[in-house]
Amino acid sequence: MIITLKLFLLFVLEINSGVITTSSPFNASEELNKIKKTCLTDEEHYEISGNKFEQGWARELNRVTIEQALFIIGCSEIRKALGFPKYLGSWQNHGMPKIEEIEDAPSLEKYFELQILYSISRSAELFFVTDQDLSTAIQFLDKRFPAIRMVFREKFEKYLETMKANNKSINRNTIDYLLIENEMIQRMVKDATGVMFYSRKCTKYSIPDTSFLYLKTVKECLQRKTCSC
C-alpha cells in the first residue's frame, strides 16, 4: 500500500478528533491475550498445512501461511464493511499496478482492489503460499480463533458507523485509513499468534529459520519427499 505522510497525518487526526471510539462489549485486548496463552498441537499444525506436513516442518511453514491469512481476513472485512462484493479471484501476485493506474481508478472498489494488489506485489512470501494454503489457514483460524476476525470487523464497522453518524461520506481517504488500520491490527494479532511459533512453551522444536528462500526450499523438498532431516 502507498503510505504517505499525508495519510499518516490523516490517521493521527482521526484519532485526535474522537472519530475512533473504544467502548464496545467486545474486548479485543482481552481476546488477543487469550490467544497469546494458547499453544497449537501437532495435529492442529498438520491441519493448517492442509494435512500435508507434520511436526516441526508444519510449524515453520504455517507461520508464513497464517501471517498472510491475517492480511486476507483483514481485507475481506474491509470489503464487507464497505459493502463491496466478496473477492473471488486469486491472491497470487498479479504484478505491481502503476501509481497512475491507482490514481485513475474509476470507482472506490477498483481503487481499493488496486491498493491491495500493490500490497500483494510487495510481499515475497505470497509467492510461496498458494490460494489453497490460504483458504485452509483462514478456515482454521475462523474455527479455532473466531475472535481474530471479530477484532478486524469491530474496528472497521465502528469507524464507519461513526463516520455515518457524523454525516461523513466514504471516499478514498476512508479506504486509505482502513488499510492503515488493517496493517496495525495485523501487527497486534501477529504478536498474539507469534507465541504459537516462537515461544519455547509451545514447541519442542528449535526456533525455525524463517527466511523466504529457506522456507521455499523446505516446502519443495517436502513435496518431493526428499528432505534429509
Backbone hydrogen bonds in HBPLUS format (Angstrom, degrees):
<---DONOR---> <-ACCEPTOR-->    atom                        ^
c    i                          cat <-CA-CA->   ^        H-A-AA   ^      H-
h    n   atom  resd res      DA  || num        DHA   H-A  angle D-A-AA Bond
n    s   type  num  typ     dist DA aas  dist angle  dist       angle   num
A0008-PHE N   A0004-THR O   3.05 MM   4  6.39 157.3  2.10 150.8 157.5     1
A0009-LEU N   A0005-LEU O   2.92 MM   4  6.12 160.7  1.96 151.2 156.0     2
A0010-LEU N   A0006-LYS O   2.96 MM   4  6.19 146.7  2.07 139.9 149.6     3
A0011-PHE N   A0007-LEU O   2.98 MM   4  6.27 152.9  2.05 146.0 152.1     4
A0012-VAL N   A0008-PHE O   3.04 MM   4  6.41 157.8  2.09 149.9 155.3     5
A0013-LEU N   A0009-LEU O   2.86 MM   4  6.05 162.5  1.89 152.5 157.2     6
A0014-GLU N   A0010-LEU O   2.98 MM   4  6.17 153.8  2.05 148.2 154.9     7
A0015-ILE N   A0011-PHE O   3.21 MM   4  6.51 153.5  2.28 144.4 150.9     8
A0016-ASN N   A0012-VAL O   2.99 MM   4  6.27 165.9  2.01 153.9 157.5     9
A0017-SER N   A0013-LEU O   2.85 MM   4  5.89 136.1  2.04 143.5 154.8    10
A0019-VAL N   A0014-GLU O   3.24 MM   5  5.59 145.6  2.37 166.6 168.5    11
A0018-GLY N   A0015-ILE O   3.23 MM   3  5.59 159.4  2.27 106.6 112.8    12
A0031-GLU N   A0027-ASN O   3.07 MM   4  6.35 158.6  2.11 151.5 157.6    13
A0032-LEU N   A0028-ALA O   2.88 MM   4  6.12 159.7  1.92 155.9 161.4    14
A0033-ASN N   A0029-SER O   2.97 MM   4  6.13 150.0  2.07 144.4 152.4    15
A0034-LYS N   A0030-GLU O   3.15 MM   4  6.45 143.1  2.29 140.3 149.5    16
A0035-ILE N   A0031-GLU O   3.18 MM   4  6.55 150.6  2.27 142.7 150.1    17
A0036-LYS N   A0032-LEU O   2.99 MM   4  6.31 150.0  2.08 144.9 153.2    18
A0037-LYS N   A0034-LYS O   3.14 MM   3  5.31 137.6  2.33  98.6 110.1    19
A0038-THR N   A0035-ILE O   2.97 MM   3  5.10 163.7  1.99 112.1 116.1    20
A0044-GLU N   A0041-THR O   3.12 MM   3  5.13 120.1  2.50  94.3 108.5    21
A0045-HIS N   A0041-THR O   3.04 MM   4  6.40 157.5  2.09 151.1 157.1    22
A0046-TYR N   A0042-ASP O   2.90 MM   4  6.12 150.4  1.99 144.6 153.4    23
A0047-GLU N   A0043-GLU O   2.97 MM   4  6.25 147.2  2.08 139.6 148.4    24
A0048-ILE N   A0044-GLU O   2.92 MM   4  6.25 158.8  1.97 151.3 156.1    25
A0049-SER N   A0045-HIS O   3.11 MM   4  6.32 150.8  2.20 143.8 150.9    26
A0051-ASN N   A0046-TYR O   2.84 MM   5  5.03 146.4  1.95 156.1 155.8    27
A0050-GLY N   A0047-GLU O   2.95 MM   3  5.24 157.6  2.00 112.9 117.1    28
A0058-ALA N   A0054-GLU O   3.34 MM   4  5.08 160.5  2.38 106.4 110.3    29
A0058-ALA N   A0055-GLN O   3.03 MM   3  5.46 115.9  2.46 108.8 123.3    30
A0059-ARG N   A0055-GLN O   3.17 MM   4  6.53 157.3  2.22 154.7 161.6    31
A0060-GLU N   A0056-GLY O   3.14 MM   4  6.38 157.7  2.19 149.7 154.6    32
A0061-LEU N   A0057-TRP O   3.11 MM   4  6.37 163.8  2.14 154.6 158.5    33
A0062-ASN N   A0058-ALA O   2.75 MM   4  5.72 157.2  1.80 153.3 160.4    34
A0063-ARG N   A0059-ARG O   3.34 MM   4  6.31 145.6  2.47 140.0 145.0    35
A0065-THR N   A0061-LEU O   3.37 MM   4  6.69 166.5  2.39 147.3 150.9    36
A0066-ILE N   A0062-ASN O   2.79 MM   4  5.86 169.7  1.80 158.4 160.3    37
A0067-GLU N   A0063-ARG O   3.14 MM   4  6.29 162.6  2.17 145.4 150.0    38
A0068-GLN N   A0064-VAL O   3.09 MM   4  6.34 159.9  2.13 152.9 158.0    39
A0069-ALA N   A0065-THR O   2.86 MM   4  6.03 147.6  1.96 145.5 155.8    40
A0070-LEU N   A0066-ILE O   2.97 MM   4  6.24 146.1  2.09 149.3 157.2    41
A0072-ILE N   A0068-GLN O   3.20 MM   4  6.56 154.6  2.27 145.9 152.0    42
A0073-ILE N   A0069-ALA O   2.89 MM   4  6.14 156.9  1.94 151.2 157.8    43
A0074-GLY N   A0070-LEU O   3.02 MM   4  6.20 163.4  2.04 148.2 152.3    44
A0075-CYS N   A0071-PHE O   3.02 MM   4  6.30 159.3  2.07 145.7 151.4    45
A0076-SER N   A0072-ILE O   2.87 MM   4  6.06 160.0  1.91 151.5 156.7    46
A0077-GLU N   A0073-ILE O   3.02 MM   4  6.23 147.9  2.12 146.6 155.0    47
A0078-ILE N   A0074-GLY O   3.02 MM   4  6.33 144.4  2.15 145.8 155.6    48
A0079-ARG N   A0075-CYS O   3.00 MM   4  6.28 163.1  2.03 150.3 154.6    49
A0080-LYS N   A0076-SER O   3.01 MM   4  6.20 157.0  2.06 140.6 146.8    50
A0081-ALA N   A0077-GLU O   2.94 MM   4  6.04 160.3  1.98 141.6 147.0    51
A0082-LEU N   A0078-ILE O   2.94 MM   4  6.13 151.8  2.02 152.6 159.7    52
A0083-GLY N   A0079-ARG O   3.01 MM   4  6.10 113.7  2.47 136.3 152.5    53
A0084-PHE N   A0079-ARG O   2.86 MM   5  4.95 145.7  1.97 154.7 151.9    54
A0083-GLY N   A0080-LYS O   3.12 MM   3  5.05 148.3  2.22  97.6 107.3    55
A0101-GLU N   A0098-LYS O   2.98 MM   3  5.12 121.7  2.33  98.8 113.7    56
A0102-ILE N   A0098-LYS O   3.13 MM   4  6.57 151.8  2.22 151.8 159.2    57
A0103-GLU N   A0099-ILE O   2.94 MM   4  6.23 164.5  1.96 154.0 158.4    58
A0104-ASP N   A0100-GLU O   2.93 MM   4  6.04 140.1  2.09 141.1 151.2    59
A0105-ALA N   A0102-ILE O   3.22 MM   3  5.27 165.0  2.24 109.1 110.8    60
A0111-TYR N   A0107-SER O   2.97 MM   4  6.15 155.0  2.03 144.9 152.4    61
A0112-PHE N   A0108-LEU O   2.90 MM   4  6.13 157.1  1.96 148.3 153.9    62
A0113-GLU N   A0109-GLU O   2.94 MM   4  6.22 162.4  1.97 150.4 154.9    63
A0114-LEU N   A0110-LYS O   2.94 MM   4  6.12 159.5  1.99 151.0 155.9    64
A0115-GLN N   A0111-TYR O   3.05 MM   4  6.24 151.0  2.13 144.5 152.4    65
A0116-ILE N   A0112-PHE O   3.02 MM   4  6.32 151.8  2.10 149.0 156.8    66
A0117-LEU N   A0113-GLU O   2.92 MM   4  6.21 159.4  1.96 148.5 154.2    67
A0118-TYR N   A0114-LEU O   2.91 MM   4  6.08 146.3  2.03 139.9 149.3    68
A0119-SER N   A0115-GLN O   3.09 MM   4  6.41 150.5  2.19 140.9 147.9    69
A0119-SER N   A0116-ILE O   3.04 MM   3  5.07 114.7  2.49  95.3 110.6    70
A0120-ILE N   A0116-ILE O   2.87 MM   4  6.20 161.2  1.90 155.7 161.0    71
A0121-SER N   A0117-LEU O   2.92 MM   4  6.05 157.4  1.97 146.7 152.2    72
A0122-ARG N   A0119-SER O   3.11 MM   3  5.37 146.2  2.23 103.7 113.6    73
A0123-SER N   A0120-ILE O   2.98 MM   3  5.25 164.9  2.00 113.7 118.5    74
A0126-LEU N   A0123-SER O   3.31 MM   3  5.70 149.7  2.40 106.1 113.5    75
A0127-PHE N   A0124-ALA O   3.07 MM   3  5.63 157.5  2.12 112.7 119.8    76
A0128-PHE N   A0125-GLU O   3.00 MM   3  5.13 140.9  2.15 100.2 111.6    77
A0129-VAL N   A0125-GLU O   3.25 MM   4  6.60 132.2  2.50 141.4 153.9    78
A0134-LEU N   A0130-THR O   3.08 MM   4  6.41 160.0  2.12 151.2 155.6    79
A0135-SER N   A0131-ASP O   2.90 MM   4  6.14 160.4  1.94 149.5 155.1    80
A0136-THR N   A0132-GLN O   2.99 MM   4  6.13 164.4  2.01 151.1 154.6    81
A0137-ALA N   A0133-ASP O   3.01 MM   4  6.23 159.8  2.05 147.9 153.8    82
A0138-ILE N   A0134-LEU O   2.88 MM   4  6.04 160.6  1.91 154.0 159.2    83
A0139-GLN N   A0135-SER O   3.02 MM   4  6.19 161.2  2.06 147.2 152.3    84
A0140-PHE N   A0136-THR O   3.03 MM   4  6.26 153.5  2.11 144.3 151.6    85
A0141-LEU N   A0137-ALA O   2.94 MM   4  6.20 165.8  1.96 152.5 155.8    86
A0142-ASP N   A0138-ILE O   2.93 MM   4  6.10 162.4  1.96 153.1 157.9    87
A0143-LYS N   A0139-GLN O   3.11 MM   4  6.24 143.9  2.24 138.7 147.9    88
A0143-LYS N   A0140-PHE O   3.12 MM   3  5.16 122.9  2.46  95.5 110.0    89
A0144-ARG N   A0140-PHE O   2.74 MM   4  5.87 172.8  1.75 164.6 166.7    90
A0145-PHE N   A0141-LEU O   2.72 MM   4  5.08 149.9  1.81 132.8 143.3    91
A0148-ILE N   A0145-PHE O   3.03 MM   3  5.85 159.0  2.08 124.6 129.3    92
A0150-MET N   A0146-PRO O   3.39 MM   4  6.69 156.1  2.45 142.3 149.2    93
A0151-VAL N   A0147-ALA O   2.88 MM   4  6.15 139.4  2.05 148.0 157.5    94
A0151-VAL N   A0148-ILE O   3.18 MM   3  5.24 128.3  2.46  95.5 108.3    95
A0153-ARG N   A0149-ARG O   2.91 MM   4  6.16 173.2  1.92 155.4 157.6    96
A0154-GLU N   A0150-MET O   2.80 MM   4  5.71 168.3  1.81 146.9 150.6    97
A0155-LYS N   A0151-VAL O   3.39 MM   4  6.41 161.2  2.43 139.2 143.8    98
A0156-PHE N   A0152-PHE O   3.08 MM   4  6.31 172.7  2.08 161.7 163.1    99
A0157-GLU N   A0153-ARG O   2.90 MM   4  5.89 170.6  1.91 157.5 160.7   100
A0158-LYS N   A0154-GLU O   3.05 MM   4  5.85 155.7  2.11 137.6 144.9   101
A0159-TYR N   A0155-LYS O   3.15 MM   4  6.26 157.1  2.21 143.5 149.4   102
A0160-LEU N   A0156-PHE O   3.08 MM   4  6.34 164.8  2.10 152.0 155.7   103
A0161-GLU N   A0157-GLU O   2.86 MM   4  5.97 154.1  1.93 148.8 156.4   104
A0162-THR N   A0158-LYS O   3.07 MM   4  6.23 154.6  2.14 143.6 149.7   105
A0163-MET N   A0159-TYR O   3.01 MM   4  6.30 152.2  2.09 144.6 152.7   106
A0164-LYS N   A0160-LEU O   2.95 MM   4  6.18 159.3  1.99 147.0 152.0   107
A0165-ALA N   A0161-GLU O   2.95 MM   4  6.20 156.6  2.00 145.5 152.0   108
A0166-ASN N   A0162-THR O   3.01 MM   4  6.21 136.9  2.20 140.4 151.4   109
A0166-ASN N   A0163-MET O   3.13 MM   3  5.12 128.3  2.41  93.5 107.3   110
A0168-LYS N   A0163-MET O   2.82 MM   5  5.01 172.9  1.82 150.9 148.9   111
A0167-ASN N   A0164-LYS O   2.99 MM   3  4.93 159.9  2.03 107.5 110.3   112
A0174-THR N   A0171-ASN O   3.05 MM   3  5.26 126.0  2.35  99.7 113.4   113
A0175-ILE N   A0171-ASN O   3.28 MM   4  6.75 155.2  2.35 148.9 154.4   114
A0176-ASP N   A0172-ARG O   2.86 MM   4  6.14 163.6  1.89 154.4 159.3   115
A0177-TYR N   A0173-ASN O   2.90 MM   4  6.03 158.2  1.95 144.3 150.2   116
A0178-LEU N   A0174-THR O   2.95 MM   4  6.22 162.7  1.98 151.4 155.9   117
A0179-LEU N   A0175-ILE O   2.95 MM   4  6.16 152.6  2.03 151.0 158.0   118
A0180-ILE N   A0176-ASP O   3.05 MM   4  6.31 151.4  2.13 145.7 153.2   119
A0181-GLU N   A0177-TYR O   2.84 MM   4  6.12 162.3  1.87 154.2 159.8   120
A0182-ASN N   A0178-LEU O   2.80 MM   4  5.95 144.3  1.93 137.4 147.8   121
A0183-GLU N   A0179-LEU O   3.16 MM   4  6.43 152.4  2.24 140.7 145.8   122
A0184-MET N   A0180-ILE O   3.13 MM   4  6.49 155.1  2.19 148.6 155.4   123
A0185-ILE N   A0181-GLU O   2.90 MM   4  6.17 158.3  1.94 154.1 159.9   124
A0186-GLN N   A0182-ASN O   2.94 MM   4  6.14 159.3  1.98 148.2 154.3   125
A0187-ARG N   A0183-GLU O   3.12 MM   4  6.39 152.9  2.19 143.7 149.8   126
A0188-MET N   A0184-MET O   3.21 MM   4  6.55 154.4  2.28 144.1 150.2   127
A0189-VAL N   A0185-ILE O   2.92 MM   4  6.22 163.5  1.94 159.0 163.4   128
A0190-LYS N   A0186-GLN O   2.78 MM   4  5.90 161.4  1.81 153.1 158.9   129
A0191-ASP N   A0187-ARG O   3.03 MM   4  6.13 146.7  2.15 138.9 147.3   130
A0192-ALA N   A0188-MET O   3.30 MM   4  6.64 139.6  2.47 135.6 145.4   131
A0192-ALA N   A0189-VAL O   2.97 MM   3  5.08 124.9  2.28  96.8 111.4   132
A0193-THR N   A0189-VAL O   2.83 MM   4  6.18 167.7  1.85 161.1 163.6   133
A0194-GLY N   A0190-LYS O   2.75 MM   4  5.54 140.1  1.91 141.2 150.7   134
A0196-MET N   A0193-THR O   2.99 MM   3  5.67 143.9  2.12 117.4 125.7   135
A0197-PHE N   A0194-GLY O   2.98 MM   3  5.35 147.9  2.08 108.3 117.9   136
A0198-TYR N   A0194-GLY O   2.90 MM   4  6.03 148.4  2.00 158.4 168.7   137
A0199-SER N   A0195-VAL O   3.11 MM   4  4.89 154.2  2.18 121.8 128.0   138
A0202-CYS N   A0199-SER O   3.04 MM   3  5.43 150.4  2.13 107.7 116.4   139
A0215-LEU N   A0211-SER O   3.01 MM   4  6.28 170.2  2.02 161.0 163.0   140
A0216-LYS N   A0212-PHE O   2.92 MM   4  6.10 158.5  1.97 153.3 159.8   141
A0217-THR N   A0213-LEU O   3.01 MM   4  6.16 155.3  2.08 142.7 149.0   142
A0218-VAL N   A0214-TYR O   2.89 MM   4  6.19 160.2  1.93 154.2 159.7   143
A0219-LYS N   A0215-LEU O   2.97 MM   4  6.17 168.8  1.98 152.9 155.1   144
A0220-GLU N   A0216-LYS O   3.09 MM   4  6.24 162.1  2.12 146.6 151.6   145
A0221-CYS N   A0217-THR O   2.98 MM   4  6.19 162.4  2.02 153.4 157.8   146
A0222-LEU N   A0218-VAL O   2.94 MM   4  6.08 153.0  2.01 151.1 158.9   147
A0223-GLN N   A0219-LYS O   3.01 MM   4  6.17 155.2  2.07 146.0 152.5   148
A0224-ARG N   A0220-GLU O   3.11 MM   4  6.34 141.0  2.27 137.7 148.1   149
A0225-LYS N   A0221-CYS O   2.79 MM   4  5.75 110.4  2.28 129.8 147.8   150
A0226-THR N   A0221-CYS O   2.85 MM   5  5.15 163.8  1.87 148.6 152.4   151
